[in-house]
Amino acid sequence: MTRAAVEARLAAHPVEGTPRQMRAAFEALMSQDAPPGTPFEREGVPGLRFGTGSDAIWLHGGGYVFGSSRSHAAAAAYLAKVSGYKIWVPDYRLAPEAVWPAQYEDAAAVDESFEKPVPVIGDSAGGHLALNLARSAPRCVSALVLISPNTDRSGLSQTRQRNSTRDLMNSDRDDTALGTTAMAPLAHTSVQASPLLGDLSALPPIWITASTHEVLLDDTLMLIRAMGLAGASVDAQIRKGLFHLWPLWPTQLKCATDTLDAAARFLKAHRPS
């Protein structure tokens, strides 16, 4: 499938409606040829794992309302293959049935079940979750791979509105609605809602990517600057003209495999001893 075909599919399958409808739409949209994965349950949290080797966790995106180990199977399976890691994708609880901090509690339970620190991958809301995990439990996270993470809801971004008409997978309106559904009790300026505003000095090495056309571009750019000021180690890759979460399409897009290959090189270089 060409990039034009993928983009046409995105336009034809909007993720909208009730939470149940959004979940079904996103699962259908992300349906790709991928290994089925091996079911697991760690600390009461189910999910799928892919590959063999050293352990790593992928916290899936979807605004904390949709997304699952199944929707992310193609990307997780590809990253496991090229990195030599065993990738665990937990199905943490979703909103509105379970609101924050339920998602954090599930991710922390899985992460803390490993005997030593492991790398954590997170995309979009999963990147927000990974950042919160690394900030709150730095002894459990050896490295971070962040794909277009949500980092700030305090109003600092200039690209949430500017890129809403260019990002095929996201808009400021939709992202705000998902955030409200999952994290309504939190103030936008709280560190849990906006980890950009917190202390980043204890973060592990980070690899991060985003695209110039994304609503969440500034969430990434501001985080890179804040991490630099905090003295954190960060490798960044900013791609031109791609839609939100393009790396989730490795069976269809070369830009996806290129990005996941780069993430794999970082993971190999930061394999826990």
Steps between C-alpha positions, in 0.01 A plus 500: 500500500633843406503800729214648295298183557566510875398865512183422306424224749546744790261746339243225438511358854469786752538404864196666649174444687461335839801340671376158385468625141844664511659178623343295224592758236862520613537121510359476146719785378818346640429145381820379330679175432695442821599210724220431749723542804494294818234584759626582849383628834738680735380632834143465380559699180447307174665561164709354219875447470710477187849367427771364723799642684529779755174640635347833396152647546293681235225721645250548220337827400134579439429788732443257791159429343584259214800301376625161615769238465317386185494843333875532564591141413659573161727773635591313818574179309721686250691683773552173688640339185747775412607584857538153648272592791196324639235772482218487757188703409267521803130566459470756777152614604330756276278803561224581562455169682826565688648851523847617596698378692370152410714499183810595698429240768476222240816609317693531825385155612630340181825697504573422864442128440835471319808423705704784351433828317369462145464735203153647454354599162196726482305664218266799539313449829725200556794741480333714766460186711864399444621844605295491818633154576863601445458813714328322788691171494839572339656186651264288285563661158839461330422698181207667326384488138233765448291527183311830476425510873243718675710710737309822568136601549574839657459697175865557403478322163475699178442196278189347657275742311733583210541137395144383568411532131819321387519203737296212356494308830444770759359845572514732797125459552517120500814486714348739754178298515692177562710666769189631672340155492802334659643770726219744582584522874857616426591865453663560162803646680548194721816304433301181441293668225797696362826315580685766299460724807659255742856422604661318206854478636473135608364367171689214333640535145221587257440454128209706368334559167219714358395652168473859382129453415391364838274670749743377767817634332550770764443244775815331369704814423432654841589174672831480312589851614392435859702179514805679365468770765463228765815325382318189377635293210274519194523387138236657276371428150252748351341375177343720232137492397384177666175434683468416870617149590640410158737243663200276573486400130821294445330251269390783271744794520876529462497814715362281780772236470767770471382654827472170683845397371643819653322428828642146492855632463446716808359207697795281402742770614321525836436134570494443879807315626 
